[in-house]
Structures are given as structure tokens and as C-alpha cells.
Amino acid sequence: MTNNFILTSTAVSVGIIVLEMIKLYNTWKEIKLAKNLHENEIDFADIERKIEEFKSLCDKLNETINTMKYFV
């Protein structure tokens, strides 16, 4: 039973990491392609919001990983 739980947790964690890496890549791509970003405050604010959202998701992922350590 424990092995199944660890396997499932690992699979879910890998899935979350892959999704977060895709989001990070997309965010980086937007920043890289941005031209005259400083002139358009709305776009800049949108990118800042996405970065903060990503940081929040990373914090949640770290919290989940740390919580899972207690079950192993």
C-alpha cells in the first residue's frame, strides 16, 4: 500500500513539475518577445501578475513536496 502511495505521489509531482515548466517557458517566451514593454504598462503588469502566479504555484509545490516527505 505504501509503495502505491509513493508511486502515485511521485507521478503526480512529476506531472505538476512538467506543467509548471511549461508555464515558465511560456512566460519567458512572452518576456523575450516583448518589444517596448516599458511603453505598455498593461502588458508589463500582466507579465508581473503571471510571474507572481508562478511564484505562488512554486510555493505550493514546495509545500506539497515538504508535506510528502513526512509520509515517506
PDB file of N, CA, C, O and CB in Angstrom:
ATOM      1  N   MET A   1       0.833  -1.195   0.000  1.00  0.00           N
ATOM      2  CA  MET A   1       0.000   0.000   0.000  1.00  0.00           C
ATOM      3  C   MET A   1       0.879   1.260   0.000  1.00  0.00           C
ATOM      4  O   MET A   1       0.590   2.225  -0.708  1.00  0.00           O
ATOM      5  CB  MET A   1      -0.948  -0.003   1.223  1.00  0.00           C
ATOM      6  N   THR A   2       1.930   1.239   0.784  1.00  0.00           N
ATOM      7  CA  THR A   2       2.828   2.391   0.842  1.00  0.00           C
ATOM      8  C   THR A   2       3.508   2.611  -0.498  1.00  0.00           C
ATOM      9  O   THR A   2       3.655   3.752  -0.937  1.00  0.00           O
ATOM     10  CB  THR A   2       3.877   2.201   1.941  1.00  0.00           C
ATOM     11  N   ASN A   3       3.921   1.541  -1.151  1.00  0.00           N
ATOM     12  CA  ASN A   3       4.574   1.672  -2.458  1.00  0.00           C
ATOM     13  C   ASN A   3       3.649   2.312  -3.479  1.00  0.00           C
ATOM     14  O   ASN A   3       4.088   3.142  -4.275  1.00  0.00           O
ATOM     15  CB  ASN A   3       5.036   0.308  -2.963  1.00  0.00           C
ATOM     16  N   ASN A   4       2.382   1.942  -3.469  1.00  0.00           N
ATOM     17  CA  ASN A   4       1.421   2.551  -4.389  1.00  0.00           C
ATOM     18  C   ASN A   4       1.258   4.033  -4.109  1.00  0.00           C
ATOM     19  O   ASN A   4       1.170   4.841  -5.034  1.00  0.00           O
ATOM     20  CB  ASN A   4       0.068   1.851  -4.290  1.00  0.00           C
ATOM     21  N   PHE A   5       1.219   4.387  -2.836  1.00  0.00           N
ATOM     22  CA  PHE A   5       1.075   5.788  -2.450  1.00  0.00           C
ATOM     23  C   PHE A   5       2.291   6.595  -2.914  1.00  0.00           C
ATOM     24  O   PHE A   5       2.143   7.690  -3.456  1.00  0.00           O
ATOM     25  CB  PHE A   5       0.895   5.912  -0.920  1.00  0.00           C
ATOM     26  N   ILE A   6       3.485   6.054  -2.700  1.00  0.00           N
ATOM     27  CA  ILE A   6       4.708   6.739  -3.114  1.00  0.00           C
ATOM     28  C   ILE A   6       4.756   6.861  -4.632  1.00  0.00           C
ATOM     29  O   ILE A   6       5.115   7.915  -5.155  1.00  0.00           O
ATOM     30  CB  ILE A   6       5.953   5.993  -2.596  1.00  0.00           C
ATOM     31  N   LEU A   7       4.405   5.810  -5.333  1.00  0.00           N
ATOM     32  CA  LEU A   7       4.399   5.835  -6.789  1.00  0.00           C
ATOM     33  C   LEU A   7       3.399   6.870  -7.318  1.00  0.00           C
ATOM     34  O   LEU A   7       3.714   7.634  -8.231  1.00  0.00           O
ATOM     35  CB  LEU A   7       4.066   4.442  -7.341  1.00  0.00           C
ATOM     36  N   THR A   8       2.220   6.889  -6.752  1.00  0.00           N
ATOM     37  CA  THR A   8       1.201   7.851  -7.170  1.00  0.00           C
ATOM     38  C   THR A   8       1.652   9.276  -6.876  1.00  0.00           C
ATOM     39  O   THR A   8       1.499  10.168  -7.710  1.00  0.00           O
ATOM     40  CB  THR A   8      -0.134   7.563  -6.467  1.00  0.00           C
ATOM     41  N   SER A   9       2.207   9.483  -5.691  1.00  0.00           N
ATOM     42  CA  SER A   9       2.688  10.818  -5.316  1.00  0.00           C
ATOM     43  C   SER A   9       3.798  11.282  -6.243  1.00  0.00           C
ATOM     44  O   SER A   9       3.836  12.445  -6.644  1.00  0.00           O
ATOM     45  CB  SER A   9       3.183  10.823  -3.867  1.00  0.00           C
ATOM     46  N   THR A  10       4.689  10.385  -6.577  1.00  0.00           N
ATOM     47  CA  THR A  10       5.784  10.728  -7.479  1.00  0.00           C
ATOM     48  C   THR A  10       5.253  11.076  -8.859  1.00  0.00           C
ATOM     49  O   THR A  10       5.693  12.055  -9.463  1.00  0.00           O
ATOM     50  CB  THR A  10       6.784   9.574  -7.574  1.00  0.00           C
ATOM     51  N   ALA A  11       4.321  10.296  -9.360  1.00  0.00           N
ATOM     52  CA  ALA A  11       3.746  10.561 -10.682  1.00  0.00           C
ATOM     53  C   ALA A  11       3.037  11.909 -10.714  1.00  0.00           C
ATOM     54  O   ALA A  11       3.185  12.668 -11.671  1.00  0.00           O
ATOM     55  CB  ALA A  11       2.769   9.448 -11.073  1.00  0.00           C
ATOM     56  N   VAL A  12       2.277  12.203  -9.681  1.00  0.00           N
ATOM     57  CA  VAL A  12       1.569  13.488  -9.611  1.00  0.00           C
ATOM     58  C   VAL A  12       2.575  14.635  -9.528  1.00  0.00           C
ATOM     59  O   VAL A  12       2.406  15.659 -10.190  1.00  0.00           O
ATOM     60  CB  VAL A  12       0.606  13.523  -8.390  1.00  0.00           C
ATOM     61  N   SER A  13       3.610  14.469  -8.724  1.00  0.00           N
ATOM     62  CA  SER A  13       4.627  15.517  -8.592  1.00  0.00           C
ATOM     63  C   SER A  13       5.331  15.777  -9.913  1.00  0.00           C
ATOM     64  O   SER A  13       5.570  16.929 -10.274  1.00  0.00           O
ATOM     65  CB  SER A  13       5.651  15.136  -7.527  1.00  0.00           C
ATOM     66  N   VAL A  14       5.661  14.729 -10.625  1.00  0.00           N
ATOM     67  CA  VAL A  14       6.314  14.889 -11.924  1.00  0.00           C
ATOM     68  C   VAL A  14       5.375  15.623 -12.881  1.00  0.00           C
ATOM     69  O   VAL A  14       5.809  16.504 -13.623  1.00  0.00           O
ATOM     70  CB  VAL A  14       6.727  13.508 -12.511  1.00  0.00           C
ATOM     71  N   GLY A  15       4.105  15.265 -12.867  1.00  0.00           N
ATOM     72  CA  GLY A  15       3.130  15.952 -13.715  1.00  0.00           C
ATOM     73  C   GLY A  15       3.038  17.430 -13.394  1.00  0.00           C
ATOM     74  O   GLY A  15       2.987  18.264 -14.298  1.00  0.00           O
ATOM     75  N   ILE A  16       3.018  17.754 -12.123  1.00  0.00           N
ATOM     76  CA  ILE A  16       2.945  19.156 -11.705  1.00  0.00           C
ATOM     77  C   ILE A  16       4.198  19.898 -12.140  1.00  0.00           C
ATOM     78  O   ILE A  16       4.119  21.025 -12.629  1.00  0.00           O
ATOM     79  CB  ILE A  16       2.762  19.266 -10.176  1.00  0.00           C
ATOM     80  N   ILE A  17       5.349  19.273 -11.965  1.00  0.00           N
ATOM     81  CA  ILE A  17       6.603  19.916 -12.354  1.00  0.00           C
ATOM     82  C   ILE A  17       6.622  20.185 -13.851  1.00  0.00           C
ATOM     83  O   ILE A  17       7.042  21.260 -14.280  1.00  0.00           O
ATOM     84  CB  ILE A  17       7.803  19.046 -11.956  1.00  0.00           C
ATOM     85  N   VAL A  18       6.178  19.233 -14.642  1.00  0.00           N
ATOM     86  CA  VAL A  18       6.142  19.420 -16.098  1.00  0.00           C
ATOM     87  C   VAL A  18       5.216  20.571 -16.467  1.00  0.00           C
ATOM     88  O   VAL A  18       5.566  21.408 -17.300  1.00  0.00           O
ATOM     89  CB  VAL A  18       5.686  18.127 -16.801  1.00  0.00           C
ATOM     90  N   LEU A  19       4.047  20.618 -15.858  1.00  0.00           N
ATOM     91  CA  LEU A  19       3.112  21.716 -16.147  1.00  0.00           C
ATOM     92  C   LEU A  19       3.705  23.066 -15.762  1.00  0.00           C
ATOM     93  O   LEU A  19       3.552  24.044 -16.494  1.00  0.00           O
ATOM     94  CB  LEU A  19       1.787  21.499 -15.406  1.00  0.00           C
ATOM     95  N   GLU A  20       4.375  23.122 -14.625  1.00  0.00           N
ATOM     96  CA  GLU A  20       4.976  24.379 -14.185  1.00  0.00           C
ATOM     97  C   GLU A  20       6.116  24.799 -15.101  1.00  0.00           C
ATOM     98  O   GLU A  20       6.300  25.988 -15.360  1.00  0.00           O
ATOM     99  CB  GLU A  20       5.480  24.253 -12.752  1.00  0.00           C
ATOM    100  N   MET A  21       6.876  23.838 -15.587  1.00  0.00           N
ATOM    101  CA  MET A  21       7.958  24.166 -16.515  1.00  0.00           C
ATOM    102  C   MET A  21       7.390  24.713 -17.828  1.00  0.00           C
ATOM    103  O   MET A  21       7.971  25.618 -18.428  1.00  0.00           O
ATOM    104  CB  MET A  21       8.834  22.920 -16.785  1.00  0.00           C
ATOM    105  N   ILE A  22       6.266  24.171 -18.268  1.00  0.00           N
ATOM    106  CA  ILE A  22       5.616  24.685 -19.479  1.00  0.00           C
ATOM    107  C   ILE A  22       5.148  26.117 -19.250  1.00  0.00           C
ATOM    108  O   ILE A  22       5.322  26.976 -20.114  1.00  0.00           O
ATOM    109  CB  ILE A  22       4.421  23.786 -19.888  1.00  0.00           C
ATOM    110  N   LYS A  23       4.555  26.372 -18.087  1.00  0.00           N
ATOM    111  CA  LYS A  23       4.112  27.734 -17.776  1.00  0.00           C
ATOM    112  C   LYS A  23       5.299  28.689 -17.708  1.00  0.00           C
ATOM    113  O   LYS A  23       5.223  29.818 -18.194  1.00  0.00           O
ATOM    114  CB  LYS A  23       3.338  27.760 -16.448  1.00  0.00           C
ATOM    115  N   LEU A  24       6.394  28.235 -17.107  1.00  0.00           N
ATOM    116  CA  LEU A  24       7.589  29.072 -17.021  1.00  0.00           C
ATOM    117  C   LEU A  24       8.124  29.371 -18.409  1.00  0.00           C
ATOM    118  O   LEU A  24       8.497  30.508 -18.697  1.00  0.00           O
ATOM    119  CB  LEU A  24       8.670  28.393 -16.169  1.00  0.00           C
ATOM    120  N   TYR A  25       8.169  28.361 -19.277  1.00  0.00           N
ATOM    121  CA  TYR A  25       8.640  28.555 -20.647  1.00  0.00           C
ATOM    122  C   TYR A  25       7.762  29.573 -21.382  1.00  0.00           C
ATOM    123  O   TYR A  25       8.271  30.461 -22.065  1.00  0.00           O
ATOM    124  CB  TYR A  25       8.654  27.213 -21.407  1.00  0.00           C
ATOM    125  N   ASN A  26       6.461  29.438 -21.239  1.00  0.00           N
ATOM    126  CA  ASN A  26       5.546  30.367 -21.912  1.00  0.00           C
ATOM    127  C   ASN A  26       5.723  31.789 -21.396  1.00  0.00           C
ATOM    128  O   ASN A  26       5.697  32.742 -22.175  1.00  0.00           O
ATOM    129  CB  ASN A  26       4.093  29.919 -21.720  1.00  0.00           C
ATOM    130  N   THR A  27       5.901  31.933 -20.101  1.00  0.00           N
ATOM    131  CA  THR A  27       6.115  33.256 -19.525  1.00  0.00           C
ATOM    132  C   THR A  27       7.418  33.851 -20.031  1.00  0.00           C
ATOM    133  O   THR A  27       7.469  35.018 -20.420  1.00  0.00           O
ATOM    134  CB  THR A  27       6.123  33.185 -17.993  1.00  0.00           C
ATOM    135  N   TRP A  28       8.475  33.038 -20.024  1.00  0.00           N
ATOM    136  CA  TRP A  28       9.773  33.512 -20.508  1.00  0.00           C
ATOM    137  C   TRP A  28       9.683  33.902 -21.983  1.00  0.00           C
ATOM    138  O   TRP A  28      10.274  34.897 -22.402  1.00  0.00           O
ATOM    139  CB  TRP A  28      10.856  32.430 -20.306  1.00  0.00           C
ATOM    140  N   LYS A  29       8.949  33.123 -22.763  1.00  0.00           N
ATOM    141  CA  LYS A  29       8.784  33.420 -24.186  1.00  0.00           C
ATOM    142  C   LYS A  29       8.084  34.769 -24.369  1.00  0.00           C
ATOM    143  O   LYS A  29       8.456  35.549 -25.247  1.00  0.00           O
ATOM    144  CB  LYS A  29       7.980  32.295 -24.887  1.00  0.00           C
ATOM    145  N   GLU A  30       7.089  35.039 -23.556  1.00  0.00           N
ATOM    146  CA  GLU A  30       6.382  36.325 -23.648  1.00  0.00           C
ATOM    147  C   GLU A  30       7.316  37.480 -23.321  1.00  0.00           C
ATOM    148  O   GLU A  30       7.306  38.512 -23.991  1.00  0.00           O
ATOM    149  CB  GLU A  30       5.168  36.346 -22.703  1.00  0.00           C
ATOM    150  N   ILE A  31       8.124  37.294 -22.280  1.00  0.00           N
ATOM    151  CA  ILE A  31       9.056  38.355 -21.897  1.00  0.00           C
ATOM    152  C   ILE A  31      10.098  38.556 -22.993  1.00  0.00           C
ATOM    153  O   ILE A  31      10.427  39.690 -23.339  1.00  0.00           O
ATOM    154  CB  ILE A  31       9.745  38.021 -20.551  1.00  0.00           C
ATOM    155  N   LYS A  32      10.615  37.461 -23.535  1.00  0.00           N
ATOM    156  CA  LYS A  32      11.642  37.532 -24.566  1.00  0.00           C
ATOM    157  C   LYS A  32      11.132  38.212 -25.834  1.00  0.00           C
ATOM    158  O   LYS A  32      11.866  38.967 -26.470  1.00  0.00           O
ATOM    159  CB  LYS A  32      12.144  36.139 -24.893  1.00  0.00           C
ATOM    160  N   LEU A  33       9.894  37.951 -26.200  1.00  0.00           N
ATOM    161  CA  LEU A  33       9.333  38.515 -27.427  1.00  0.00           C
ATOM    162  C   LEU A  33       8.785  39.932 -27.251  1.00  0.00           C
ATOM    163  O   LEU A  33       8.455  40.601 -28.230  1.00  0.00           O
ATOM    164  CB  LEU A  33       8.239  37.621 -27.936  1.00  0.00           C
ATOM    165  N   ALA A  34       8.693  40.379 -26.013  1.00  0.00           N
ATOM    166  CA  ALA A  34       8.107  41.697 -25.749  1.00  0.00           C
ATOM    167  C   ALA A  34       9.005  42.798 -26.324  1.00  0.00           C
ATOM    168  O   ALA A  34      10.221  42.793 -26.134  1.00  0.00           O
ATOM    169  CB  ALA A  34       7.899  41.909 -24.222  1.00  0.00           C
ATOM    170  N   LYS A  35       8.383  43.724 -27.019  1.00  0.00           N
ATOM    171  CA  LYS A  35       9.101  44.871 -27.565  1.00  0.00           C
ATOM    172  C   LYS A  35       8.495  46.126 -26.953  1.00  0.00           C
ATOM    173  O   LYS A  35       7.277  46.279 -26.864  1.00  0.00           O
ATOM    174  CB  LYS A  35       9.027  44.908 -29.136  1.00  0.00           C
ATOM    175  N   ASN A  36       9.378  47.007 -26.538  1.00  0.00           N
ATOM    176  CA  ASN A  36       8.943  48.260 -25.919  1.00  0.00           C
ATOM    177  C   ASN A  36       7.978  47.998 -24.767  1.00  0.00           C
ATOM    178  O   ASN A  36       6.954  48.667 -24.634  1.00  0.00           O
ATOM    179  CB  ASN A  36       8.282  49.169 -26.962  1.00  0.00           C
ATOM    180  N   LEU A  37       8.312  47.041 -23.961  1.00  0.00           N
ATOM    181  CA  LEU A  37       7.441  46.655 -22.859  1.00  0.00           C
ATOM    182  C   LEU A  37       7.227  47.807 -21.886  1.00  0.00           C
ATOM    183  O   LEU A  37       6.138  47.970 -21.335  1.00  0.00           O
ATOM    184  CB  LEU A  37       8.021  45.456 -22.126  1.00  0.00           C
ATOM    185  N   HIS A  38       8.261  48.596 -21.681  1.00  0.00           N
ATOM    186  CA  HIS A  38       8.150  49.707 -20.745  1.00  0.00           C
ATOM    187  C   HIS A  38       7.139  50.753 -21.210  1.00  0.00           C
ATOM    188  O   HIS A  38       6.661  51.547 -20.399  1.00  0.00           O
ATOM    189  CB  HIS A  38       9.505  50.354 -20.550  1.00  0.00           C
ATOM    190  N   GLU A  39       6.810  50.766 -22.488  1.00  0.00           N
ATOM    191  CA  GLU A  39       5.853  51.734 -23.002  1.00  0.00           C
ATOM    192  C   GLU A  39       4.405  51.289 -22.798  1.00  0.00           C
ATOM    193  O   GLU A  39       3.493  52.116 -22.811  1.00  0.00           O
ATOM    194  CB  GLU A  39       6.111  51.976 -24.470  1.00  0.00           C
ATOM    195  N   ASN A  40       4.197  50.008 -22.612  1.00  0.00           N
ATOM    196  CA  ASN A  40       2.840  49.497 -22.432  1.00  0.00           C
ATOM    197  C   ASN A  40       2.718  48.917 -21.028  1.00  0.00           C
ATOM    198  O   ASN A  40       3.082  47.766 -20.787  1.00  0.00           O
ATOM    199  CB  ASN A  40       2.492  48.424 -23.511  1.00  0.00           C
ATOM    200  N   GLU A  41       2.211  49.715 -20.119  1.00  0.00           N
ATOM    201  CA  GLU A  41       2.142  49.320 -18.716  1.00  0.00           C
ATOM    202  C   GLU A  41       1.179  48.148 -18.489  1.00  0.00           C
ATOM    203  O   GLU A  41       1.364  47.371 -17.553  1.00  0.00           O
ATOM    204  CB  GLU A  41       1.716  50.508 -17.867  1.00  0.00           C
ATOM    205  N   ILE A  42       0.174  48.019 -19.321  1.00  0.00           N
ATOM    206  CA  ILE A  42      -0.798  46.931 -19.148  1.00  0.00           C
ATOM    207  C   ILE A  42      -0.126  45.580 -19.401  1.00  0.00           C
ATOM    208  O   ILE A  42      -0.312  44.640 -18.629  1.00  0.00           O
ATOM    209  CB  ILE A  42      -2.009  47.120 -20.102  1.00  0.00           C
ATOM    210  N   ASP A  43       0.653  45.484 -20.481  1.00  0.00           N
ATOM    211  CA  ASP A  43       1.367  44.236 -20.762  1.00  0.00           C
ATOM    212  C   ASP A  43       2.372  43.927 -19.664  1.00  0.00           C
ATOM    213  O   ASP A  43       2.493  42.782 -19.228  1.00  0.00           O
ATOM    214  CB  ASP A  43       2.077  44.315 -22.118  1.00  0.00           C
ATOM    215  N   PHE A  44       3.087  44.940 -19.223  1.00  0.00           N
ATOM    216  CA  PHE A  44       4.074  44.746 -18.161  1.00  0.00           C
ATOM    217  C   PHE A  44       3.397  44.253 -16.888  1.00  0.00           C
ATOM    218  O   PHE A  44       3.907  43.349 -16.226  1.00  0.00           O
ATOM    219  CB  PHE A  44       4.839  46.052 -17.885  1.00  0.00           C
ATOM    220  N   ALA A  45       2.267  44.832 -16.545  1.00  0.00           N
ATOM    221  CA  ALA A  45       1.528  44.407 -15.347  1.00  0.00           C
ATOM    222  C   ALA A  45       1.027  42.979 -15.498  1.00  0.00           C
ATOM    223  O   ALA A  45       1.015  42.218 -14.531  1.00  0.00           O
ATOM    224  CB  ALA A  45       0.346  45.353 -15.075  1.00  0.00           C
ATOM    225  N   ASP A  46       0.614  42.615 -16.701  1.00  0.00           N
ATOM    226  CA  ASP A  46       0.140  41.250 -16.952  1.00  0.00           C
ATOM    227  C   ASP A  46       1.269  40.239 -16.761  1.00  0.00           C
ATOM    228  O   ASP A  46       1.059  39.181 -16.168  1.00  0.00           O
ATOM    229  CB  ASP A  46      -0.441  41.133 -18.375  1.00  0.00           C
ATOM    230  N   ILE A  47       2.453  40.555 -17.255  1.00  0.00           N
ATOM    231  CA  ILE A  47       3.601  39.666 -17.083  1.00  0.00           C
ATOM    232  C   ILE A  47       3.990  39.579 -15.612  1.00  0.00           C
ATOM    233  O   ILE A  47       4.301  38.495 -15.118  1.00  0.00           O
ATOM    234  CB  ILE A  47       4.797  40.154 -17.925  1.00  0.00           C
ATOM    235  N   GLU A  48       3.976  40.698 -14.913  1.00  0.00           N
ATOM    236  CA  GLU A  48       4.274  40.671 -13.475  1.00  0.00           C
ATOM    237  C   GLU A  48       3.267  39.801 -12.724  1.00  0.00           C
ATOM    238  O   GLU A  48       3.638  39.061 -11.813  1.00  0.00           O
ATOM    239  CB  GLU A  48       4.271  42.100 -12.896  1.00  0.00           C
ATOM    240  N   ARG A  49       2.008  39.891 -13.104  1.00  0.00           N
ATOM    241  CA  ARG A  49       0.969  39.074 -12.468  1.00  0.00           C
ATOM    242  C   ARG A  49       1.238  37.593 -12.719  1.00  0.00           C
ATOM    243  O   ARG A  49       1.103  36.769 -11.814  1.00  0.00           O
ATOM    244  CB  ARG A  49      -0.436  39.463 -12.995  1.00  0.00           C
ATOM    245  N   LYS A  50       1.616  37.261 -13.946  1.00  0.00           N
ATOM    246  CA  LYS A  50       1.898  35.871 -14.272  1.00  0.00           C
ATOM    247  C   LYS A  50       3.115  35.355 -13.506  1.00  0.00           C
ATOM    248  O   LYS A  50       3.134  34.203 -13.071  1.00  0.00           O
ATOM    249  CB  LYS A  50       2.120  35.718 -15.773  1.00  0.00           C
ATOM    250  N   ILE A  51       4.115  36.192 -13.343  1.00  0.00           N
ATOM    251  CA  ILE A  51       5.295  35.786 -12.580  1.00  0.00           C
ATOM    252  C   ILE A  51       4.919  35.553 -11.125  1.00  0.00           C
ATOM    253  O   ILE A  51       5.366  34.575 -10.524  1.00  0.00           O
ATOM    254  CB  ILE A  51       6.410  36.850 -12.684  1.00  0.00           C
ATOM    255  N   GLU A  52       4.114  36.423 -10.552  1.00  0.00           N
ATOM    256  CA  GLU A  52       3.669  36.235  -9.173  1.00  0.00           C
ATOM    257  C   GLU A  52       2.825  34.971  -9.036  1.00  0.00           C
ATOM    258  O   GLU A  52       2.933  34.254  -8.041  1.00  0.00           O
ATOM    259  CB  GLU A  52       2.874  37.455  -8.699  1.00  0.00           C
ATOM    260  N   GLU A  53       1.991  34.703 -10.028  1.00  0.00           N
ATOM    261  CA  GLU A  53       1.185  33.485 -10.030  1.00  0.00           C
ATOM    262  C   GLU A  53       2.092  32.259 -10.073  1.00  0.00           C
ATOM    263  O   GLU A  53       1.844  31.269  -9.385  1.00  0.00           O
ATOM    264  CB  GLU A  53       0.208  33.478 -11.227  1.00  0.00           C
ATOM    265  N   PHE A  54       3.141  32.333 -10.884  1.00  0.00           N
ATOM    266  CA  PHE A  54       4.094  31.231 -10.972  1.00  0.00           C
ATOM    267  C   PHE A  54       4.809  31.031  -9.639  1.00  0.00           C
ATOM    268  O   PHE A  54       4.987  29.897  -9.195  1.00  0.00           O
ATOM    269  CB  PHE A  54       5.115  31.491 -12.091  1.00  0.00           C
ATOM    270  N   LYS A  55       5.218  32.120  -9.001  1.00  0.00           N
ATOM    271  CA  LYS A  55       5.873  32.013  -7.691  1.00  0.00           C
ATOM    272  C   LYS A  55       4.941  31.344  -6.687  1.00  0.00           C
ATOM    273  O   LYS A  55       5.373  30.504  -5.898  1.00  0.00           O
ATOM    274  CB  LYS A  55       6.300  33.409  -7.178  1.00  0.00           C
ATOM    275  N   SER A  56       3.684  31.711  -6.717  1.00  0.00           N
ATOM    276  CA  SER A  56       2.708  31.112  -5.813  1.00  0.00           C
ATOM    277  C   SER A  56       2.574  29.614  -6.064  1.00  0.00           C
ATOM    278  O   SER A  56       2.519  28.825  -5.121  1.00  0.00           O
ATOM    279  CB  SER A  56       1.350  31.796  -5.969  1.00  0.00           C
ATOM    280  N   LEU A  57       2.521  29.226  -7.323  1.00  0.00           N
ATOM    281  CA  LEU A  57       2.427  27.809  -7.664  1.00  0.00           C
ATOM    282  C   LEU A  57       3.685  27.050  -7.234  1.00  0.00           C
ATOM    283  O   LEU A  57       3.600  25.910  -6.779  1.00  0.00           O
ATOM    284  CB  LEU A  57       2.200  27.641  -9.169  1.00  0.00           C
ATOM    285  N   CYS A  58       4.839  27.680  -7.378  1.00  0.00           N
ATOM    286  CA  CYS A  58       6.092  27.048  -6.921  1.00  0.00           C
ATOM    287  C   CYS A  58       6.081  26.864  -5.408  1.00  0.00           C
ATOM    288  O   CYS A  58       6.517  25.831  -4.901  1.00  0.00           O
ATOM    289  CB  CYS A  58       7.320  27.895  -7.341  1.00  0.00           C
ATOM    290  N   ASP A  59       5.583  27.864  -4.691  1.00  0.00           N
ATOM    291  CA  ASP A  59       5.488  27.746  -3.230  1.00  0.00           C
ATOM    292  C   ASP A  59       4.566  26.597  -2.841  1.00  0.00           C
ATOM    293  O   ASP A  59       4.869  25.834  -1.924  1.00  0.00           O
ATOM    294  CB  ASP A  59       4.981  29.065  -2.613  1.00  0.00           C
ATOM    295  N   LYS A  60       3.440  26.477  -3.538  1.00  0.00           N
ATOM    296  CA  LYS A  60       2.512  25.381  -3.260  1.00  0.00           C
ATOM    297  C   LYS A  60       3.160  24.030  -3.553  1.00  0.00           C
ATOM    298  O   LYS A  60       2.970  23.069  -2.807  1.00  0.00           O
ATOM    299  CB  LYS A  60       1.228  25.544  -4.088  1.00  0.00           C
ATOM    300  N   LEU A  61       3.921  23.961  -4.640  1.00  0.00           N
ATOM    301  CA  LEU A  61       4.611  22.724  -4.997  1.00  0.00           C
ATOM    302  C   LEU A  61       5.632  22.360  -3.927  1.00  0.00           C
ATOM    303  O   LEU A  61       5.714  21.206  -3.507  1.00  0.00           O
ATOM    304  CB  LEU A  61       5.296  22.861  -6.369  1.00  0.00           C
ATOM    305  N   ASN A  62       6.409  23.343  -3.490  1.00  0.00           N
ATOM    306  CA  ASN A  62       7.386  23.086  -2.430  1.00  0.00           C
ATOM    307  C   ASN A  62       6.706  22.638  -1.144  1.00  0.00           C
ATOM    308  O   ASN A  62       7.189  21.735  -0.461  1.00  0.00           O
ATOM    309  CB  ASN A  62       8.226  24.334  -2.167  1.00  0.00           C
ATOM    310  N   GLU A  63       5.600  23.261  -0.821  1.00  0.00           N
ATOM    311  CA  GLU A  63       4.854  22.887   0.384  1.00  0.00           C
ATOM    312  C   GLU A  63       4.350  21.449   0.271  1.00  0.00           C
ATOM    313  O   GLU A  63       4.419  20.684   1.232  1.00  0.00           O
ATOM    314  CB  GLU A  63       3.668  23.856   0.614  1.00  0.00           C
ATOM    315  N   THR A  64       3.847  21.090  -0.897  1.00  0.00           N
ATOM    316  CA  THR A  64       3.365  19.725  -1.112  1.00  0.00           C
ATOM    317  C   THR A  64       4.503  18.721  -1.003  1.00  0.00           C
ATOM    318  O   THR A  64       4.356  17.672  -0.376  1.00  0.00           O
ATOM    319  CB  THR A  64       2.690  19.604  -2.481  1.00  0.00           C
ATOM    320  N   ILE A  65       5.639  19.046  -1.617  1.00  0.00           N
ATOM    321  CA  ILE A  65       6.797  18.144  -1.548  1.00  0.00           C
ATOM    322  C   ILE A  65       7.260  17.990  -0.107  1.00  0.00           C
ATOM    323  O   ILE A  65       7.554  16.880   0.336  1.00  0.00           O
ATOM    324  CB  ILE A  65       7.954  18.669  -2.426  1.00  0.00           C
ATOM    325  N   ASN A  66       7.327  19.090   0.621  1.00  0.00           N
ATOM    326  CA  ASN A  66       7.759  19.019   2.021  1.00  0.00           C
ATOM    327  C   ASN A  66       6.776  18.219   2.870  1.00  0.00           C
ATOM    328  O   ASN A  66       7.186  17.492   3.775  1.00  0.00           O
ATOM    329  CB  ASN A  66       7.918  20.427   2.600  1.00  0.00           C
ATOM    330  N   THR A  67       5.494  18.348   2.586  1.00  0.00           N
ATOM    331  CA  THR A  67       4.483  17.586   3.313  1.00  0.00           C
ATOM    332  C   THR A  67       4.623  16.101   3.001  1.00  0.00           C
ATOM    333  O   THR A  67       4.477  15.255   3.883  1.00  0.00           O
ATOM    334  CB  THR A  67       3.065  18.081   2.957  1.00  0.00           C
ATOM    335  N   MET A  68       4.907  15.791   1.735  1.00  0.00           N
ATOM    336  CA  MET A  68       5.041  14.398   1.327  1.00  0.00           C
ATOM    337  C   MET A  68       6.228  13.722   1.993  1.00  0.00           C
ATOM    338  O   MET A  68       6.206  12.507   2.191  1.00  0.00           O
ATOM    339  CB  MET A  68       5.175  14.306  -0.176  1.00  0.00           C
ATOM    340  N   LYS A  69       7.273  14.481   2.348  1.00  0.00           N
ATOM    341  CA  LYS A  69       8.456  13.910   2.993  1.00  0.00           C
ATOM    342  C   LYS A  69       8.081  13.269   4.333  1.00  0.00           C
ATOM    343  O   LYS A  69       8.703  12.292   4.747  1.00  0.00           O
ATOM    344  CB  LYS A  69       9.535  14.997   3.201  1.00  0.00           C
ATOM    345  N   TYR A  70       7.088  13.805   4.994  1.00  0.00           N
ATOM    346  CA  TYR A  70       6.684  13.271   6.290  1.00  0.00           C
ATOM    347  C   TYR A  70       5.958  11.940   6.160  1.00  0.00           C
ATOM    348  O   TYR A  70       5.902  11.164   7.114  1.00  0.00           O
ATOM    349  CB  TYR A  70       5.802  14.266   7.009  1.00  0.00           C
ATOM    350  N   PHE A  71       5.401  11.674   4.978  1.00  0.00           N
ATOM    351  CA  PHE A  71       4.674  10.432   4.763  1.00  0.00           C
ATOM    352  C   PHE A  71       5.583   9.305   4.285  1.00  0.00           C
ATOM    353  O   PHE A  71       5.206   8.134   4.338  1.00  0.00           O
ATOM    354  CB  PHE A  71       3.566  10.652   3.764  1.00  0.00           C
ATOM    355  N   VAL A  72       6.750   9.649   3.830  1.00  0.00           N
ATOM    356  CA  VAL A  72       7.662   8.621   3.277  1.00  0.00           C
ATOM    357  C   VAL A  72       8.434   7.951   4.372  1.00  0.00           C
ATOM    358  O   VAL A  72       9.245   7.065   4.102  1.00  0.00           O
ATOM    359  CB  VAL A  72       8.635   9.229   2.265  1.00  0.00           C
TER     360      VAL A  72
END
